[in-house]
Amino acid sequence: MQSSRSQAHTAFWWCLLVGWAVCDLVTEAARSAFPEAMGVEFYSCTAMTGSVEEWRWAAQSALWQARNDLELARPVLLAGLAWLVVRRGRPAVHLWAAGGAAVMFLLPGLLAYAAEAVDPYPPDAYDCDFDPDTGFPWTGFALTMPPLALAVAAAWSGVRRDPLPRVPWRPVGAAVAVIAVLAGGVALAVRLTPAGPPSPPAVAKDGTPRHALVVTGVRLAVLDVERGEEVERLSAPDPRVYRFTAVARDTSPGRYYAAATDSGDGYGKSYLYRVTVDGDGSGEIRERVGPEVEGVITDLAVSPDGRIARWSVEVDEPGGTGTARLDLIDPRDPATAHRLRTGPASTFRDPGDTPGLYWADARTLGLTLTDTRTRVAEIDVDAPGAPHRDVLTPQVMGQISPLHLPDRAKLLVTHRPMAQAHHVALHDRATGEPTGVVYSPACGEVAATTLDPSGRHLLIGVRRTPGTTYSPGPHPPTCDQGPTHLLYRADLTTSTPAPTTPAPHTSPRLLGHPIRPTWQTEAPITDLAW
């Protein structure tokens, strides 16, 4: 049996082990609750393929769940081992207990590596916002060295026969208490120290916002529109999030909403976050708005009074159309979402497409419907069950995405007809008839569009594949080598005389608005907010 002094030494080391496990849990909780204060940097990845083996999904989920459960139960299990060691002071008990403690600290890392080994997607199928080769695969195991050393010390103090010196409990306790108080005071002071007020959003020389938010690939970036360069890339706000899917401008300058998901194909959950951008282009992902939603949020629009229309698509099975939902979030009650419409995704849009949500006024929401035919319609969100009003129906089959102009008399509509060139056209809102073409790429497809708050300037994201022919006609141009994704800017306030013969794929006349390239990137431009 151990002497009382040896038991005191053993209990000391085991208390440190239990405390280490508790600190791990508290640190993880603090990192999740206060990522900015804890200096957390999140990275996001998305898988760029859709074929997976179901058993790998099940195995990976089980391994991650076992790892999380073990980390949660570890303090209780260690406390049980400590009680057993103190009660049964035989050497074999000390050795077995120390071995059990070592397993508890090593096993979570091994389970994580096993989960990565059975990943349903191959390594080259991921698109990440960091270089995986710069990671530190042994960091997790390195962090287990201190608790392993404590376990060895606890076993050594329990099995050795030499008399041990008395543990100076009072000085040690006093030192630990002083260090804890000082560390907590410093952390609290840093957290409570008010940061300087952010600079107001910058305005370009022509009066437009200097910065815009762009979803490029899986990432969210702040773009300097005036200089045509990326200012900052915003990290995912949550470690579960894989990619950003939609953005929208709020009613106040420099304020936006961004949707992010932990999956990419209609599975999983999606979340809506508030985003701010200050005068120097520094962006910040802020609090979550509204409840989480099953599936992927593919479109957002903010009304003049601040209400958020949210479009999401949930896929039930691979290749299925699933369910589309249209929700409304009131900023006065941001924790709830009111369902406006729901139905099969094919009734509205295919999964992954956007319905082109826009607000005609504070209570009239416009969107694209595809139940019987493709058309732009408007609904009164304050009159549940009221029939929608058709605004325009395209003459050519294909996808359309509308943008509402502030004068309410016209709509900007992106046409993506089948087997024909894409173009952005101006339509009369009363009759739905096209009045002219704002932009039609000679080579490429229109991927995303957005207006500045005044409605006088337009950003157009274009996707082009070198060697591909997009325009019809007897002598269509073929895309040459060059950037695959570009951003153009159109000035809707001025125009030059239109050519006497319009392009062969456009029946309305070309309006001749000046178009100039603004930015280019290697990742797809999927959504914009300016």
C-alpha positions in Angstrom: 0.0 0.0 0.0 1.1 3.6 -0.6 2.0 5.9 2.2 -0.2 9.0 2.7 2.6 11.1 1.3 2.8 9.0 -1.8 -0.9 9.1 -2.2 -0.8 12.9 -2.0 1.8 13.0 -4.8 -0.2 10.6 -6.9 -3.4 12.6 -6.3 -1.6 15.8 -7.3 -0.6 14.4 -10.7 -4.0 12.9 -11.4 -5.7 16.2 -10.5 -3.5 17.9 -13.1 -4.6 15.3 -15.6 -8.2 15.8 -14.9 -7.7 19.6 -15.0 -6.0 19.3 -18.4 -9.0 17.4 -19.8 -11.4 20.0 -18.4 -9.3 22.8 -19.8 -9.4 21.1 -23.2 -13.3 21.2 -23.1 -13.4 24.8 -21.9 -11.0 25.9 -24.5 -13.0 24.3 -27.3 -16.2 25.8 -26.0 -14.5 29.3 -25.9 -13.1 28.8 -29.4 -16.6 28.1 -30.7 -18.3 30.9 -28.7 -15.7 33.6 -29.1 -13.6 32.7 -32.2 -12.3 36.2 -32.7 -11.2 36.7 -29.1 -9.5 33.3 -29.2 -7.7 34.0 -32.4 -9.3 31.1 -34.3 -8.8 30.9 -38.0 -11.3 28.7 -39.9 -10.6 27.2 -43.3 -13.2 25.9 -45.7 -13.2 23.1 -48.3 -15.8 21.7 -50.6 -15.7 18.5 -52.6 -15.9 19.0 -56.3 -17.4 15.6 -57.2 -20.6 13.9 -56.5 -20.0 10.1 -56.6 -19.3 8.6 -53.2 -19.5 5.3 -51.5 -22.2 5.2 -48.9 -20.2 3.0 -46.5 -17.5 5.6 -46.3 -20.0 8.2 -45.3 -21.3 5.9 -42.5 -17.8 5.0 -41.3 -16.5 8.5 -41.3 -19.5 9.8 -39.4 -19.2 7.0 -36.8 -15.5 7.7 -36.3 -16.0 11.5 -35.8 -18.9 10.8 -33.4 -16.7 8.4 -31.4 -14.0 11.0 -31.2 -16.3 13.7 -30.0 -18.0 11.4 -27.5 -14.6 10.4 -26.0 -13.4 14.0 -25.7 -16.7 14.9 -23.8 -16.4 11.9 -21.5 -12.7 12.1 -20.9 -12.8 14.3 -17.7 -15.3 12.0 -16.1 -13.3 8.8 -17.1 -10.1 10.3 -15.8 -11.7 11.3 -12.5 -12.9 7.7 -12.2 -9.3 6.4 -12.7 -8.0 8.9 -10.2 -10.5 7.7 -7.6 -9.5 4.0 -8.3 -5.8 4.8 -8.0 -6.2 6.6 -4.7 -8.5 3.8 -3.3 -6.4 0.9 -4.5 -2.8 1.9 -4.3 -1.2 -1.3 -5.7 1.5 -0.7 -8.4 -0.4 -2.6 -11.1 -3.4 -0.3 -10.6 -1.1 2.7 -11.1 0.3 1.3 -14.3 -3.0 0.2 -15.8 -4.6 3.6 -14.9 -1.7 5.5 -16.5 -2.0 3.4 -19.6 -5.7 4.1 -19.7 -5.2 7.8 -19.4 -2.6 7.7 -22.2 -5.1 5.9 -24.5 -7.8 8.6 -23.7 -5.5 11.3 -24.9 -4.1 9.5 -27.9 -7.3 7.8 -29.2 -9.1 11.0 -30.4 -6.2 11.8 -32.7 -6.1 8.3 -34.0 -9.9 8.3 -34.6 -9.5 11.6 -36.5 -6.8 10.2 -38.8 -9.0 7.1 -39.3 -11.9 9.3 -40.3 -9.7 11.1 -42.8 -8.5 7.8 -44.2 -12.1 6.7 -45.1 -13.0 10.1 -46.5 -15.7 9.5 -49.2 -13.9 11.9 -51.6 -10.4 11.5 -53.0 -7.8 14.1 -51.9 -7.8 15.8 -55.3 -11.5 16.4 -55.2 -11.4 19.1 -52.6 -11.2 22.9 -53.3 -9.8 24.5 -50.1 -8.9 28.1 -49.2 -5.5 26.9 -47.9 -2.7 24.7 -49.1 -3.0 21.2 -47.5 0.7 20.7 -48.0 1.4 23.5 -45.5 -0.6 21.8 -42.7 0.9 20.2 -39.6 -0.3 16.6 -39.4 1.6 15.9 -36.2 0.3 19.0 -34.3 -2.5 17.0 -32.7 -0.2 14.3 -31.4 2.3 16.9 -30.2 -0.4 18.5 -28.0 -0.8 15.1 -26.3 2.7 15.1 -25.0 2.1 17.2 -21.8 -0.8 15.0 -20.6 1.2 11.8 -21.4 4.0 13.2 -19.3 1.6 13.8 -16.5 0.3 10.2 -16.8 3.9 8.9 -16.6 4.6 11.1 -13.5 1.5 9.8 -11.8 2.5 6.2 -12.5 6.0 6.8 -11.3 4.9 8.4 -8.1 2.6 5.5 -7.4 5.1 2.6 -8.0 8.3 4.0 -6.6 9.3 2.8 -3.1 11.5 5.6 -2.0 10.0 8.2 0.4 8.8 11.3 -1.4 9.1 14.8 -0.1 6.0 16.5 1.2 4.0 18.3 -1.4 3.9 22.0 -0.7 0.2 22.3 -1.3 -0.3 25.8 0.1 2.5 27.6 -1.9 1.6 25.6 -5.0 -2.1 26.4 -4.6 -1.4 30.0 -4.0 0.9 30.3 -7.0 -1.7 28.6 -9.3 -4.4 30.9 -8.0 -2.4 34.0 -8.6 -1.4 32.9 -12.1 -5.0 32.0 -12.9 -6.3 35.4 -11.6 -3.7 37.3 -13.5 -4.3 35.4 -16.7 -8.1 35.8 -16.4 -7.7 39.5 -15.7 -5.5 40.1 -18.7 -7.9 38.1 -20.9 -10.9 40.0 -19.6 -9.2 43.3 -20.0 -8.3 42.5 -23.6 -11.8 41.4 -24.4 -13.5 44.4 -22.7 -11.2 47.0 -24.2 -13.3 48.7 -26.9 -12.0 48.5 -30.4 -11.7 51.7 -32.3 -14.8 52.6 -34.4 -14.6 51.1 -37.9 -14.2 53.6 -40.7 -17.3 54.3 -42.8 -17.7 52.4 -46.0 -15.6 53.9 -48.8 -17.2 55.6 -51.8 -15.6 55.7 -55.3 -15.2 58.9 -57.3 -18.4 58.2 -59.2 -20.4 57.8 -56.0 -20.7 54.0 -56.1 -19.5 51.8 -53.2 -15.8 51.1 -53.6 -16.1 47.6 -52.2 -18.3 44.6 -53.1 -18.7 41.1 -51.8 -18.1 38.2 -54.2 -18.6 34.5 -53.8 -15.8 33.0 -55.9 -15.5 29.2 -55.8 -16.2 28.2 -52.2 -14.9 31.4 -50.7 -16.2 34.8 -49.8 -14.0 37.8 -50.7 -14.0 41.6 -50.4 -13.4 43.2 -53.8 -12.1 46.7 -54.5 -14.3 47.5 -57.5 -12.4 50.8 -58.3 -9.0 49.2 -58.4 -10.1 45.8 -59.6 -8.4 43.7 -56.9 -9.3 41.4 -54.1 -8.8 43.1 -50.7 -9.5 40.3 -48.2 -10.7 36.8 -48.2 -13.1 36.0 -45.3 -12.7 32.8 -43.4 -15.6 30.5 -42.8 -17.4 31.5 -39.6 -17.8 28.0 -38.3 -15.6 24.9 -38.6 -18.6 22.9 -39.9 -19.0 25.2 -42.9 -17.7 24.1 -46.2 -18.5 26.9 -48.6 -20.3 30.2 -49.1 -23.3 30.0 -51.5 -25.1 33.4 -51.6 -24.7 37.1 -50.6 -27.0 40.1 -50.5 -26.6 43.8 -49.6 -28.4 45.1 -46.5 -30.2 48.4 -46.3 -27.2 50.1 -44.6 -23.9 50.9 -46.5 -21.2 48.4 -45.7 -23.6 45.8 -44.3 -24.3 42.5 -46.0 -25.7 39.0 -45.5 -23.8 35.8 -46.5 -25.1 32.2 -46.6 -22.7 29.3 -45.9 -23.3 25.5 -45.9 -21.6 22.4 -44.5 -22.3 20.6 -47.7 -22.3 21.4 -51.4 -25.0 19.4 -53.1 -28.2 20.1 -51.2 -27.5 17.9 -48.2 -26.5 19.1 -44.7 -27.4 22.4 -43.2 -26.9 26.1 -44.2 -26.5 29.2 -42.1 -27.0 32.9 -42.6 -24.5 35.4 -41.2 -24.3 39.2 -41.0 -21.2 40.6 -42.7 -19.7 44.1 -42.4 -17.1 45.8 -44.6 -15.4 49.1 -43.5 -13.7 51.8 -45.4 -10.4 50.1 -46.0 -12.1 46.9 -47.2 -11.7 44.9 -44.0 -14.6 42.5 -43.7 -15.9 40.7 -40.7 -18.3 37.7 -40.4 -20.5 38.6 -37.5 -23.5 37.0 -35.8 -25.8 34.4 -37.2 -29.2 35.5 -38.4 -32.3 33.3 -38.5 -32.5 29.6 -37.8 -30.4 27.0 -39.7 -32.0 25.5 -42.7 -31.8 22.0 -44.2 -30.2 22.0 -47.6 -28.4 24.9 -49.4 -29.3 28.5 -49.4 -28.9 29.6 -53.1 -30.4 33.1 -53.1 -31.0 36.1 -50.8 -32.7 39.4 -51.1 -33.2 42.2 -48.6 -36.4 44.4 -48.7 -36.3 48.2 -48.2 -37.5 47.7 -44.6 -34.8 45.1 -43.9 -36.7 41.8 -44.2 -34.7 39.0 -45.7 -36.0 36.6 -48.3 -34.1 33.3 -48.2 -34.3 30.6 -50.9 -33.1 27.1 -50.1 -33.1 23.7 -51.8 -32.9 20.4 -49.9 -32.0 17.3 -52.0 -33.4 14.0 -50.7 -31.2 11.7 -52.8 -28.3 12.0 -55.3 -29.7 13.2 -58.6 -33.1 14.0 -57.1 -34.8 17.4 -57.3 -35.7 17.5 -53.6 -37.6 20.4 -52.0 -37.4 24.2 -52.5 -38.3 26.6 -49.7 -38.9 30.4 -49.7 -38.6 31.9 -46.2 -38.9 35.4 -44.8 -36.8 36.6 -41.8 -37.8 39.8 -40.0 -34.9 41.6 -38.4 -37.1 42.4 -35.5 -37.4 38.7 -34.8 -34.3 37.3 -36.4 -34.5 33.9 -34.6 -37.4 32.7 -36.6 -38.2 32.3 -40.3 -41.7 32.5 -41.8 -42.4 30.1 -44.6 -43.8 31.7 -47.8 -43.6 28.9 -50.3 -42.6 25.3 -50.5 -42.7 22.6 -53.1 -40.7 20.3 -55.3 -37.5 22.0 -56.4 -38.4 21.4 -60.1 -41.5 23.6 -59.5 -39.2 26.5 -58.9 -35.7 25.9 -60.0 -33.3 23.1 -60.3 -31.1 22.5 -57.2 -28.1 24.8 -57.2 -29.8 27.5 -59.4 -31.0 30.8 -58.0 -34.6 32.1 -58.6 -33.3 35.7 -58.9 -35.1 37.1 -55.8 -35.7 40.8 -55.8 -37.9 43.3 -54.0 -40.1 45.6 -56.0 -41.2 47.4 -52.8 -41.4 46.7 -49.1 -44.0 44.0 -49.5 -43.7 42.8 -53.1 -41.1 40.0 -53.8 -40.2 38.9 -57.3 -38.7 35.6 -58.4 -38.5 33.1 -61.2 -41.0 30.3 -61.3 -40.8 27.2 -63.5 -43.9 25.2 -62.6 -45.8 25.3 -65.9 -43.4 27.6 -67.8 -40.4 29.8 -67.0 -41.5 33.3 -66.0 -40.8 36.1 -63.6 -43.6 36.6 -61.0 -44.2 38.8 -58.0 -46.0 37.9 -54.7 -47.3 40.0 -51.8 -45.5 38.6 -48.8 -47.9 40.3 -46.4 -50.9 38.5 -48.0 -50.3 34.8 -47.4 -52.0 32.6 -50.0 -52.5 35.5 -52.4 -51.9 34.6 -56.1 -48.7 35.7 -57.7 -48.7 38.1 -60.6 -46.7 37.3 -63.8 -44.4 40.1 -64.9 -42.7 38.6 -67.9 -42.2 35.4 -69.8 -39.2 34.9 -72.0 -39.7 34.0 -75.6 -36.8 31.4 -75.6 -36.6 28.4 -73.3 -33.8 28.7 -70.7 -33.0 30.1 -67.3 -33.6 33.7 -66.4 -32.6 35.8 -63.4 -34.2 39.3 -62.8 -32.8 42.4 -61.1 -35.1 45.2 -60.1 -34.2 48.8 -61.0 -35.0 51.6 -58.4 -37.4 53.4 -60.8 -39.7 50.4 -60.7 -40.5 50.8 -64.4 -38.0 48.4 -65.7 -36.3 45.1 -64.9 -32.8 43.9 -65.8 -33.1 40.2 -66.7 -30.2 37.8 -67.4 -31.2 35.4 -70.1 -29.5 32.0 -70.3 -31.3 30.4 -73.3 -30.5 26.9 -74.3 -28.2 26.6 -77.4 -28.0 30.4 -77.6 -25.7 33.1 -76.2 -26.4 34.6 -72.8 -27.3 38.3 -72.5 -28.5 40.8 -70.0 -31.6 42.7 -71.3 -33.7 45.6 -70.1 -37.5 44.8 -69.9 -40.5 47.0 -69.4 -42.0 45.9 -66.1 -45.6 46.7 -67.1 -45.6 44.8 -70.3 -42.7 42.4 -69.9 -41.4 43.3 -73.3 -37.6 43.7 -73.9 -36.4 47.2 -74.7 -32.8 46.5 -75.4 -29.7 44.5 -74.6 -27.3 45.9 -72.0 -24.6 43.2 -72.4 -24.0 40.1 -74.3 -20.6 38.4 -74.1 -19.1 37.5 -77.4 -17.4 34.6 -75.6 -18.6 33.2 -72.4 -21.7 32.8 -70.1 -23.2 35.2 -67.7 -22.7 33.7 -64.2 -23.8 36.4 -61.8 -25.0 40.0 -61.8 -25.7 42.8 -59.2 -26.5 46.5 -59.2 -25.1 49.2 -57.0 -27.6 50.8 -54.5 -28.5 53.6 -57.0 -29.2 51.1 -59.8 -27.0 53.1 -62.2 -24.1 50.7 -62.4 -24.0 46.9 -63.0 -21.4 44.2 -62.2 -21.5 41.2 -64.5 -19.6 37.9 -63.7 -18.7 36.0 -66.8 -17.5 32.4 -67.1 -15.6 31.4 -70.2 -13.9 28.1 -71.2 -11.0 28.5 -73.8 -11.7 26.6 -77.0 -15.5 26.6 -76.4 -18.0 28.3 -78.8 -21.0 30.0 -77.1 -22.7 32.2 -79.7 -24.8 30.8 -82.5 -24.5 31.9 -86.1 -22.6 30.9 -89.2 -19.2 32.2 -87.9 -19.4 32.1 -84.1 -16.3 33.2 -82.2 -14.3 30.6 -80.2 -12.9 31.6 -76.8 -9.2 32.0 -76.9 -6.8 31.3 -74.1 -7.0 33.6 -71.2 -8.7 34.1 -67.8 -11.6 31.8 -67.2 -13.7 34.0 -64.9 -14.0 37.7 -65.4 -16.0 40.6 -63.8 -17.2 43.4 -66.0 -18.8 46.8 -65.1 -21.5 48.5 -67.0 -22.5 52.2 -66.7 -26.3 52.3 -67.2 -26.5 56.2 -67.2 -24.6 56.7 -70.4 -24.7 55.0 -73.8 -23.1 55.2 -77.2 -25.0 54.8 -80.5 -25.9 51.2 -81.0 -24.6 49.4 -84.1 -26.9 49.4 -87.1 -26.9 45.6 -87.2 -27.4 43.9 -83.8 -25.6 40.7 -82.9 -27.3 37.7 -84.6 -28.4 36.2 -81.3 -30.1 39.3 -79.9 -33.5 40.4 -81.3 -33.7 43.6 -79.1 -31.3 46.4 -80.0 -28.0 46.9 -78.2 -28.2 49.8 -75.9 -24.5 50.7 -76.1 -23.8 51.2 -72.4 -20.1 51.3 -71.8 -18.7 48.0 -70.5 -15.2 47.7 -69.1 -13.4 44.7 -67.5 -12.9 45.1 -63.7 -11.4 41.9 -62.3 -10.4 38.4 -63.2 -10.0 35.2 -61.2 -9.4 31.5 -61.6 -12.4 30.5 -59.5 -16.0 30.7 -60.6 -17.9 33.9 -59.7 -21.2 32.5 -58.4 -22.8 35.5 -56.6 -22.2 39.2 -56.1 -23.4 42.0 -53.7 -22.4 45.7 -54.2 
